[in-house]
C-alpha cells in the first residue's frame, strides 16, 4: 500500500511540475510561442532550452529534457531529505568536511537556539560582531531567498541595500523558516575572477553502473555577476565555465539566460577561459572520499567553495539541473543518458 501511495504521489508531483514549471516557466531568452509549444510537447523541454540547445539545427532527441530531470530527482529515494534540508545536511556533513557554521535558525515561525542566540536582537548583535552573514531558506534551492547580511561602519545592509535596525528586525520576522550561517571567505583564485560573490564549484559524483564505484562525472565553476549578487547560481543568470576533469582548466563561460559566451568576466575583466582551479587533483580526491561516506547515494551534486584552507561544502544536492551540463552538448546518448537509463529514468 505504501509503495502504491508513493508511486501515486510521485505521478502527481511530476504532473504538477510539468504544468507549472515547464509550461508555466518564465522565459529568459526570447522564443516564439510556437517554438515554446513545440519544446514543451517534445518530451518536456523549456522554451529557453529550445534556444540554448539550438533545436532549429540540433535534434532534440540528442538531449535530456527538463521533465526527465525532474524524474531523476527520485534516484536517491528515500534519502533525499537528508541533503535537501540544509540544516540536516550541515549536521551530517560536518563530521567529514568543513561546512558553514549555523548560528541561528527559524522554523515554523520560532527561533531555534543553535549557539547562545535566541532573539532577533541577539541575531543583530551577532551581525555586528561578524560583519557578514548569509541567510537562506531551510529547503529552497537555486539561490532563491539567499541574502548577504552586512554590518559596516554602523550601518546594516541586505545585499547592497541599507536598512535601519527596525527594518532588519522586520526582515528577520517576515519569513517563517530560515537559517543564518557564517560567510566563508573564498580563496584568492576566486577573488581574482570576481570578488563580489562567493563563486562555487558544482561538482557531480555518481556511482558508476559499470563498476559500482564513485566517479567524478562533471564539474563547472560558477561565477556571479553584478546582476546576481550575492549568489552565483546559473538559474539566477550567473556564469558557468566547464572544468576539464583531467587538468582543472576552465573553458569559456556560458549562461542559462542568453546565448552569449565570455572568455573574460563581463564586470571584472578577469580571464575565465584558461584559468586553473588550484590543487584540482586533491579536490577530486577529497570529494570522492566524501562521496564514499554515503554508499547509499547514487548521485550527488556538491556546491563547494575553495578557500585558502581547503574545501568548504556550501550545499549538497541530490540532483543537478541538466541545463548546465548540456550547454556543451546533448547527453541523451552520452554518459548521463546511460546513467539515467540504468536507473529507469529514460528509455
DOSEMAR-404670 format. One record per residue: x, z, y of N, C-alpha, C in turn; residue in three letters. Coordinates in steps of 0.2 Angstrom, whole numbers, padded with zeros to 4 digits, always signed. Last residue first. Layout:
N
XZYXZYXZYALA...
END
This chain:
347
+0072-0108+0029+0072-0112+0023+0078-0116+0023UNK+0075-0092+0036+0074-0099+0037+0075-0102+0030UNK+0076-0079+0031+0073-0080+0037+0071-0087+0039UNK+0082-0075+0019+0075-0077+0019+0072-0078+0025UNK+0095-0072+0018+0090-0066+0020+0083-0068+0020UNK+0100-0084+0017+0102-0079+0012+0097-0074+0012UNK+0097-0090+0029+0094-0092+0023+0094-0087+0017UNK+0105-0083+0038+0098-0082+0038+0094-0085+0032UNK+0117-0088+0033+0116-0081+0033+0109-0080+0033UNK+0116-0102+0037+0117-0100+0030+0115-0092+0029UNK+0115-0101+0051+0109-0103+0047+0110-0101+0039UNK+0128-0096+0053+0122-0092+0055+0116-0094+0051UNK+0136-0107+0049+0137-0100+0046+0131-0096+0047UNK+0125-0121+0051+0131-0118+0051+0131-0111+0048UNK+0113-0127+0052+0117-0129+0047+0124-0127+0047UNK+0109-0120+0064+0105-0120+0058+0109-0122+0051UNK+0116-0120+0075+0119-0116+0070+0114-0116+0063UNK+0122-0131+0088+0117-0128+0084+0120-0125+0078UNK+0133-0125+0102+0131-0130+0096+0126-0126+0092UNK+0136-0116+0112+0141-0120+0109+0140-0124+0103UNK+0124-0109+0113+0127-0113+0119+0132-0118+0117UNK+0122-0102+0102+0120-0109+0101+0122-0113+0108UNK+0124-0089+0106+0128-0092+0100+0128-0099+0100UNK+0115-0086+0116+0122-0086+0117+0127-0088+0112UNK+0103-0088+0108+0105-0092+0114+0112-0092+0115UNK+0100-0079+0099+0103-0085+0096+0106-0089+0102UNK+0102-0061+0101+0099-0067+0103+0103-0073+0101UNK+0105-0050+0088+0108-0053+0094+0104-0060+0095UNK+0101-0034+0081+0101-0041+0081+0104-0044+0087UNK+0104-0021+0082+0103-0023+0075+0101-0031+0075UNK+0117-0015+0093+0110-0018+0092+0110-0021+0085UNK+0124-0002+0102+0124-0006+0096+0117-0009+0095UNK+0133+0000+0118+0127-0001+0114+0129-0004+0107UNK+0146+0003+0121+0141+0005+0126+0134+0005+0122UNK+0160+0010+0114+0154+0006+0112+0148+0008+0117UNK+0176+0007+0120+0170+0011+0121+0164+0007+0119UNK+0193+0005+0115+0186+0003+0114+0181+0009+0116UNK+0206+0011+0126+0204+0008+0120+0197+0006+0120UNK+0211+0015+0138+0212+0020+0132+0210+0016+0126UNK+0207+0006+0147+0214+0007+0146+0216+0011+0140UNK+0193-0002+0138+0196+0002+0144+0204+0003+0143UNK+0181-0013+0135+0188-0012+0134+0191-0008+0140UNK+0165-0010+0128+0169-0011+0134+0176-0009+0133UNK+0154-0019+0117+0160-0014+0118+0163-0016+0125UNK+0140-0020+0108+0142-0021+0115+0148-0016+0117UNK+0138-0028+0092+0141-0022+0096+0142-0024+0103UNK+0126-0031+0081+0129-0034+0087+0131-0028+0092UNK+0126-0033+0063+0126-0028+0069+0129-0032+0075UNK+0119-0034+0048+0120-0037+0054+0120-0032+0059UNK+0116-0025+0037+0118-0032+0036+0121-0036+0042UNK+0120-0008+0033+0118-0013+0039+0120-0020+0037UNK+0125+0000+0024+0118-0002+0023+0115-0007+0028UNK+0137+0004+0028+0137-0001+0022+0130-0004+0021UNK+0145+0009+0040+0137+0008+0039+0136+0003+0034UNK+0158+0009+0041+0155+0015+0041+0147+0015+0039UNK+0161-0004+0043+0161-0002+0036+0159+0005+0035UNK+0161-0005+0057+0156-0008+0053+0155-0006+0046UNK+0174+0001+0059+0167+0004+0061+0161+0001+0057UNK+0182-0009+0054+0182-0002+0052+0176+0002+0053UNK+0179-0019+0063+0177-0020+0056+0178-0013+0052UNK+0184-0014+0075+0177-0015+0074+0175-0016+0067UNK+0198-0013+0072+0194-0007+0073+0186-0008+0073UNK+0201-0027+0071+0202-0022+0065+0198-0016+0066UNK+0197-0032+0083+0194-0034+0077+0195-0029+0071UNK+0207-0025+0091+0200-0024+0092+0196-0026+0086UNK+0219-0029+0086+0217-0022+0085+0210-0021+0086UNK+0218-0043+0090+0219-0041+0083+0217-0034+0081UNK+0218-0041+0104+0212-0044+0101+0213-0042+0093UNK+0225-0035+0115+0225-0032+0109+0219-0034+0104UNK+0215-0043+0128+0221-0039+0126+0220-0035+0119UNK+0210-0059+0129+0207-0052+0128+0213-0048+0125UNK+0215-0070+0141+0217-0067+0135+0214-0060+0134UNK+0209-0085+0149+0210-0078+0149+0211-0075+0142UNK+0204-0098+0147+0211-0096+0146+0213-0089+0146UNK+0192-0097+0159+0195-0101+0154+0202-0099+0153UNK+0193-0088+0171+0189-0086+0165+0192-0090+0159UNK+0202-0083+0185+0201-0088+0180+0198-0085+0174UNK+0192-0078+0200+0197-0077+0195+0196-0082+0189UNK+0183-0079+0210+0188-0084+0209+0193-0084+0204UNK+0172-0070+0211+0179-0068+0212+0184-0073+0212UNK+0161-0079+0210+0162-0074+0215+0169-0072+0217UNK+0162-0087+0198+0160-0090+0205+0160-0085+0211UNK+0178-0088+0190+0172-0084+0191+0169-0086+0198UNK+0181-0104+0182+0183-0098+0187+0177-0095+0189UNK+0175-0112+0174+0181-0111+0172+0184-0105+0176UNK+0158-0113+0170+0163-0111+0175+0169-0109+0172UNK+0143-0124+0170+0149-0120+0166+0154-0118+0172UNK+0125-0126+0170+0132-0126+0173+0137-0123+0168UNK+0112-0125+0168+0116-0130+0163+0123-0130+0166UNK+0105-0109+0168+0107-0115+0171+0111-0119+0166UNK+0103-0097+0161+0098-0099+0167+0100-0105+0170UNK+0113-0093+0153+0107-0095+0150+0102-0097+0155UNK+0130-0100+0154+0124-0096+0157+0118-0098+0154UNK+0148-0100+0152+0141-0103+0152+0136-0098+0154UNK+0165-0102+0154+0159-0098+0154+0153-0102+0155UNK+0178-0108+0143+0174-0108+0150+0168-0104+0149UNK+0184-0096+0132+0183-0103+0134+0180-0103+0141UNK+0198-0084+0130+0191-0086+0132+0190-0094+0133UNK+0207-0079+0115+0207-0083+0121+0200-0085+0123UNK+0208-0073+0103+0206-0069+0108+0206-0072+0115UNK+0213-0080+0091+0218-0079+0097+0215-0074+0102UNK+0202-0081+0082+0209-0080+0080+0214-0078+0085UNK+0190-0082+0089+0191-0077+0085+0198-0076+0082UNK+0189-0085+0106+0192-0088+0100+0193-0082+0095UNK+0174-0081+0114+0181-0078+0112+0183-0082+0106UNK+0165-0089+0126+0166-0088+0119+0173-0086+0118UNK+0157-0081+0140+0163-0085+0138+0164-0084+0131UNK+0143-0080+0150+0146-0078+0144+0151-0083+0142UNK+0136-0072+0165+0140-0077+0162+0143-0075+0155UNK+0119-0067+0168+0126-0066+0168+0130-0072+0164UNK+0105-0068+0168+0109-0073+0172+0116-0072+0172UNK+0100-0059+0160+0099-0057+0167+0102-0063+0171UNK+0105-0062+0147+0097-0063+0149+0095-0062+0156UNK+0118-0058+0148+0116-0065+0149+0109-0067+0150UNK+0122-0044+0158+0118-0047+0152+0117-0054+0153UNK+0129-0035+0165+0132-0042+0164+0128-0046+0159UNK+0124-0025+0179+0124-0026+0172+0127-0033+0172UNK+0120-0021+0192+0126-0018+0189+0128-0020+0182UNK+0122-0038+0196+0125-0031+0197+0119-0026+0196UNK+0119-0051+0196+0117-0047+0190+0119-0039+0191UNK+0124-0058+0207+0116-0058+0206+0114-0053+0200UNK+0137-0057+0206+0134-0053+0211+0126-0053+0211UNK+0139-0056+0188+0140-0059+0194+0137-0055+0200UNK+0147-0051+0173+0142-0051+0178+0144-0055+0184UNK+0151-0057+0157+0154-0056+0164+0148-0056+0169UNK+0155-0056+0140+0150-0056+0145+0153-0054+0152UNK+0164-0064+0128+0165-0060+0134+0159-0061+0139UNK+0158-0065+0111+0158-0068+0118+0160-0062+0123UNK+0160-0069+0094+0161-0064+0100+0161-0068+0106UNK+0156-0068+0077+0156-0072+0083+0157-0067+0089UNK+0159-0062+0064+0156-0068+0064+0157-0072+0071UNK+0169-0052+0056+0168-0054+0062+0165-0061+0063UNK+0163-0045+0040+0167-0050+0044+0165-0050+0051UNK+0162-0035+0026+0160-0036+0033+0165-0041+0036UNK+0158-0042+0010+0162-0038+0014+0160-0040+0021UNK+0151-0050+0001+0149-0043+0001+0153-0039+0006UNK+0155-0063-0001+0160-0058-0003+0157-0051-0003UNK+0143-0070+0003+0148-0073-0002+0152-0067-0005UNK+0137-0064+0013+0133-0065+0007+0138-0067+0001UNK+0145-0052+0023+0146-0059+0020+0142-0059+0014UNK+0138-0043+0035+0140-0043+0028+0140-0049+0025UNK+0144-0045+0052+0139-0046+0047+0142-0045+0040UNK+0146-0042+0069+0149-0041+0062+0143-0042+0057UNK+0149-0048+0085+0144-0048+0079+0148-0047+0073UNK+0151-0043+0101+0154-0044+0095+0150-0043+0089UNK+0151-0044+0118+0146-0044+0112+0150-0047+0106UNK+0160-0035+0129+0161-0040+0124+0155-0039+0119UNK+0156-0032+0146+0156-0030+0139+0157-0036+0135UNK+0160-0026+0161+0159-0033+0158+0161-0032+0150UNK+0152-0019+0174+0155-0017+0168+0154-0023+0164UNK+0154-0026+0190+0150-0025+0185+0155-0023+0179UNK+0164-0029+0199+0158-0026+0202+0153-0024+0197UNK+0176-0036+0196+0176-0028+0196+0170-0025+0198UNK+0181-0048+0186+0176-0047+0191+0175-0039+0190UNK+0195-0050+0181+0190-0056+0181+0184-0054+0186UNK+0201-0038+0183+0204-0044+0186+0200-0050+0186UNK+0193-0029+0176+0193-0029+0183+0196-0035+0186UNK+0198-0033+0163+0191-0035+0165+0190-0034+0173UNK+0211-0029+0163+0209-0036+0161+0202-0038+0164UNK+0210-0015+0166+0212-0020+0171+0211-0027+0170UNK+0195-0008+0159+0202-0009+0159+0204-0015+0165UNK+0181+0002+0166+0184-0004+0162+0191-0005+0163UNK+0175+0018+0165+0180+0013+0169+0183+0008+0164UNK+0159+0022+0162+0165+0021+0159+0169+0016+0164UNK+0149+0034+0168+0151+0027+0170+0158+0026+0168UNK+0139+0044+0158+0144+0043+0162+0145+0036+0163UNK+0120+0043+0158+0127+0043+0155+0133+0042+0160UNK+0104+0047+0156+0109+0046+0161+0116+0048+0157UNK+0089+0040+0150+0095+0044+0148+0100+0042+0154UNK+0071+0041+0150+0077+0038+0152+0083+0042+0149UNK+0053+0040+0152+0059+0041+0147+0065+0037+0150UNK+0044+0039+0162+0043+0044+0158+0049+0045+0153UNK+0049+0036+0180+0048+0034+0173+0048+0040+0168UNK+0049+0045+0192+0044+0039+0191+0043+0038+0184UNK+0059+0054+0194+0052+0057+0191+0048+0051+0189UNK+0069+0047+0199+0070+0050+0193+0063+0053+0190UNK+0063+0043+0211+0065+0038+0207+0066+0041+0200UNK+0062+0055+0218+0056+0052+0216+0057+0046+0211UNK+0075+0058+0220+0071+0063+0215+0065+0059+0213UNK+0078+0048+0229+0082+0048+0222+0078+0053+0217UNK+0070+0052+0239+0069+0045+0236+0073+0045+0229UNK+0076+0064+0243+0070+0064+0241+0068+0057+0237UNK+0089+0059+0247+0088+0064+0242+0081+0064+0239UNK+0088+0041+0251+0088+0048+0253+0088+0053+0246UNK+0098+0027+0247+0092+0031+0246+0093+0038+0248UNK+0104+0011+0248+0105+0018+0250+0098+0021+0249UNK+0108+0000+0235+0103+0002+0240+0103+0009+0241UNK+0115-0005+0225+0118-0005+0231+0114-0003+0237UNK+0110+0006+0213+0114-0001+0213+0117-0001+0220UNK+0106+0018+0223+0104+0015+0217+0106+0007+0217UNK+0115+0031+0231+0114+0023+0231+0111+0022+0224UNK+0117+0043+0244+0115+0041+0237+0114+0034+0237UNK+0131+0049+0254+0125+0045+0253+0124+0044+0246UNK+0143+0055+0255+0137+0059+0257+0131+0055+0256UNK+0153+0046+0250+0153+0048+0257+0146+0051+0260UNK+0142+0042+0237+0148+0041+0240+0148+0042+0248UNK+0135+0041+0221+0136+0046+0227+0142+0045+0231UNK+0125+0030+0212+0131+0032+0215+0130+0037+0221UNK+0119+0023+0197+0118+0028+0202+0125+0030+0205UNK+0114+0008+0191+0120+0012+0193+0118+0016+0199UNK+0102+0005+0179+0104+0005+0186+0110+0009+0187UNK+0091-0004+0168+0098-0001+0169+0100-0001+0177UNK+0079-0011+0166+0079-0004+0168+0086-0001+0168UNK+0087-0022+0154+0081-0020+0158+0081-0013+0159UNK+0097-0027+0146+0099-0024+0153+0093-0022+0157UNK+0092-0029+0134+0093-0035+0138+0094-0033+0146UNK+0081-0016+0129+0087-0020+0129+0087-0025+0134UNK+0074+0001+0128+0074-0006+0130+0080-0009+0130UNK+0075+0015+0124+0075+0010+0119+0075+0002+0122UNK+0077+0023+0135+0080+0025+0129+0080+0019+0124UNK+0084+0015+0150+0078+0017+0146+0081+0019+0139UNK+0097+0022+0160+0094+0017+0157+0088+0019+0152UNK+0109+0025+0173+0103+0027+0170+0100+0021+0166UNK+0126+0030+0175+0121+0025+0173+0115+0028+0171UNK+0135+0036+0189+0132+0037+0183+0128+0031+0181UNK+0148+0042+0200+0144+0036+0197+0141+0038+0190UNK+0151+0055+0205+0151+0049+0209+0148+0043+0207UNK+0151+0068+0199+0153+0062+0195+0155+0056+0200UNK+0145+0076+0209+0151+0078+0206+0155+0072+0203UNK+0133+0070+0212+0138+0072+0217+0145+0073+0214UNK+0127+0070+0199+0129+0064+0203+0134+0065+0208UNK+0124+0084+0198+0129+0080+0193+0131+0074+0196UNK+0115+0085+0208+0121+0089+0209+0127+0086+0204UNK+0105+0078+0202+0108+0075+0208+0114+0079+0210UNK+0102+0086+0191+0104+0079+0190+0107+0076+0196UNK+0097+0098+0198+0104+0098+0194+0106+0091+0192UNK+0085+0092+0202+0090+0095+0207+0097+0095+0204UNK+0079+0091+0190+0081+0085+0194+0086+0086+0200UNK+0085+0101+0177+0081+0100+0183+0083+0093+0186UNK+0094+0104+0167+0088+0103+0165+0083+0103+0171UNK+0111+0104+0162+0106+0102+0167+0099+0101+0164UNK+0121+0107+0154+0118+0113+0157+0113+0111+0162UNK+0117+0095+0142+0123+0099+0144+0120+0106+0148UNK+0104+0091+0138+0110+0090+0134+0116+0094+0136UNK+0088+0094+0139+0094+0098+0141+0100+0096+0136UNK+0077+0083+0144+0080+0085+0138+0087+0088+0141UNK+0062+0083+0154+0069+0083+0154+0072+0086+0147UNK+0047+0074+0150+0050+0080+0150+0058+0079+0150UNK+0041+0062+0148+0040+0065+0155+0043+0072+0155UNK+0045+0057+0136+0038+0059+0137+0037+0063+0143UNK+0061+0062+0140+0057+0059+0135+0049+0062+0136UNK+0077+0060+0147+0070+0062+0148+0065+0058+0143UNK+0093+0068+0148+0088+0063+0146+0081+0065+0147UNK+0110+0070+0153+0103+0072+0153+0099+0066+0151UNK+0123+0065+0148+0122+0071+0152+0115+0074+0152UNK+0131+0057+0136+0125+0058+0139+0125+0065+0142UNK+0146+0047+0137+0143+0054+0136+0136+0054+0139UNK+0148+0032+0128+0147+0036+0135+0144+0042+0133UNK+0160+0034+0114+0153+0031+0117+0153+0035+0124UNK+0173+0031+0103+0171+0033+0109+0164+0030+0111UNK+0169+0034+0085+0172+0030+0091+0169+0032+0097UNK+0163+0042+0076+0168+0037+0074+0172+0034+0079UNK+0154+0050+0081+0158+0053+0076+0164+0049+0074UNK+0146+0043+0089+0151+0047+0092+0156+0050+0087UNK+0136+0036+0082+0142+0033+0083+0148+0037+0086UNK+0125+0045+0082+0128+0043+0076+0135+0040+0077UNK+0122+0048+0096+0123+0053+0091+0127+0051+0085UNK+0120+0035+0100+0125+0038+0103+0127+0044+0098UNK+0108+0032+0093+0114+0028+0092+0120+0031+0094UNK+0099+0041+0098+0101+0042+0091+0107+0038+0090UNK+0099+0035+0111+0101+0042+0110+0103+0043+0103UNK+0094+0022+0110+0100+0023+0112+0103+0031+0111UNK+0087+0015+0096+0086+0021+0100+0093+0023+0103UNK+0092+0006+0088+0088+0003+0093+0087+0009+0098UNK+0099+0013+0078+0103+0010+0083+0099+0007+0089UNK+0088+0018+0070+0094+0022+0071+0099+0019+0076UNK+0079+0008+0068+0078+0013+0073+0084+0017+0075UNK+0083+0000+0057+0084-0002+0064+0084+0003+0069UNK+0082+0003+0044+0087+0007+0048+0088+0005+0055UNK+0075-0003+0033+0072+0001+0038+0076+0005+0043UNK+0080-0018+0041+0075-0013+0040+0076-0009+0033UNK+0089-0028+0044+0091-0022+0043+0086-0016+0042UNK+0080-0039+0047+0085-0040+0042+0088-0033+0040UNK+0072-0040+0057+0070-0036+0052+0075-0036+0046UNK+0076-0050+0066+0076-0043+0068+0074-0038+0063UNK+0072-0063+0062+0079-0060+0059+0080-0052+0061UNK+0061-0066+0069+0060-0064+0062+0067-0061+0059UNK+0067-0069+0081+0063-0063+0081+0062-0061+0073UNK+0073-0081+0077+0077-0075+0079+0073-0069+0079UNK+0062-0089+0075+0066-0087+0069+0071-0081+0071UNK+0059-0090+0089+0054-0087+0084+0058-0085+0078UNK+0070-0097+0094+0068-0091+0096+0064-0087+0091UNK+0078-0107+0080+0073-0106+0086+0073-0098+0088UNK+0093-0115+0078+0088-0110+0076+0084-0108+0082UNK+0096-0133+0076+0096-0127+0079+0091-0121+0076UNK+0094-0145+0071+0100-0143+0070+0101-0135+0073UNK+0081-0149+0074+0082-0146+0068+0089-0144+0066UNK+0082-0155+0086+0080-0148+0086+0081-0145+0079UNK+0095-0166+0090+0089-0164+0085+0088-0157+0085UNK+0099-0171+0107+0100-0167+0101+0094-0166+0096UNK+0093-0177+0118+0099-0180+0114+0101-0177+0108UNK+0083-0168+0122+0082-0175+0123+0088-0180+0120UNK+0088-0156+0120+0084-0159+0114+0082-0166+0116UNK+0099-0147+0125+0098-0154+0126+0094-0158+0121UNK+0099-0133+0125+0101-0137+0119+0101-0144+0119UNK+0094-0131+0137+0100-0128+0135+0103-0132+0129UNK+0081-0137+0137+0086-0140+0141+0093-0137+0139UNK+0075-0130+0127+0074-0137+0126+0080-0140+0131UNK+0077-0117+0131+0081-0119+0126+0080-0127+0125UNK+0067-0116+0141+0074-0116+0143+0078-0118+0138UNK+0055-0115+0132+0056-0121+0136+0063-0121+0139UNK+0060-0109+0116+0058-0108+0123+0059-0114+0127UNK+0053-0113+0100+0059-0113+0105+0056-0112+0112UNK+0045-0114+0088+0045-0108+0092+0052-0108+0096UNK+0043-0126+0081+0047-0121+0077+0047-0114+0082UNK+0038-0134+0091+0043-0137+0086+0047-0131+0083UNK+0030-0129+0101+0027-0131+0095+0032-0133+0089UNK+0039-0126+0111+0035-0121+0109+0032-0122+0102UNK+0043-0139+0114+0048-0134+0112+0044-0129+0108UNK+0031-0145+0118+0035-0148+0113+0040-0143+0110UNK+0029-0138+0130+0024-0138+0124+0028-0140+0118UNK+0040-0141+0137+0039-0134+0136+0034-0134+0130UNK+0037-0155+0139+0043-0153+0135+0043-0146+0133UNK+0026-0154+0147+0025-0157+0140+0031-0156+0136UNK+0031-0148+0159+0026-0145+0155+0026-0148+0148UNK+0049-0150+0162+0042-0152+0162+0037-0149+0157UNK+0058-0137+0168+0057-0140+0162+0050-0143+0162UNK+0071-0128+0176+0065-0132+0177+0064-0137+0171UNK+0075-0113+0169+0078-0120+0170+0072-0124+0171UNK+0068-0102+0167+0073-0101+0172+0076-0108+0174UNK+0052-0097+0164+0057-0102+0163+0062-0101+0169UNK+0045-0083+0154+0047-0086+0161+0052-0091+0160UNK+0034-0085+0140+0041-0084+0143+0042-0087+0150UNK+0023-0088+0133+0022-0084+0140+0029-0083+0143UNK+0027-0093+0121+0023-0097+0125+0022-0094+0133UNK+0036-0082+0119+0038-0089+0118+0034-0093+0123UNK+0030-0070+0121+0037-0070+0123+0040-0077+0122UNK+0017-0071+0118+0018-0068+0124+0026-0069+0126UNK+0016-0078+0105+0011-0079+0111+0014-0077+0117UNK+0026-0072+0097+0025-0080+0098+0021-0081+0104UNK+0023-0059+0098+0029-0061+0101+0029-0069+0102UNK+0012-0059+0090+0011-0056+0097+0017-0059+0101UNK+0017-0063+0078+0011-0067+0081+0011-0065+0089UNK+0025-0052+0075+0028-0059+0076+0023-0063+0080UNK+0016-0042+0074+0021-0041+0079+0024-0048+0080UNK+0009-0046+0063+0005-0045+0069+0010-0045+0075UNK+0018-0046+0053+0015-0053+0055+0012-0052+0061UNK+0021-0033+0052+0027-0037+0054+0023-0044+0056UNK+0010-0027+0048+0012-0025+0054+0017-0030+0057UNK+0009-0033+0035+0004-0035+0040+0006-0033+0047UNK+0020-0027+0029+0020-0034+0030+0015-0036+0035UNK+0016-0014+0029+0022-0016+0033+0022-0023+0034UNK+0005-0014+0021+0004-0012+0028+0010-0014+0032UNK+0012-0017+0009+0007-0022+0012+0005-0020+0019UNK+0020-0006+0008+0023-0012+0009+0018-0017+0012UNK+0010+0004+0006+0014+0004+0012+0017-0002+0013UNK+0004+0000-0006+0000+0000+0000+0004+0000+0006UNK
END
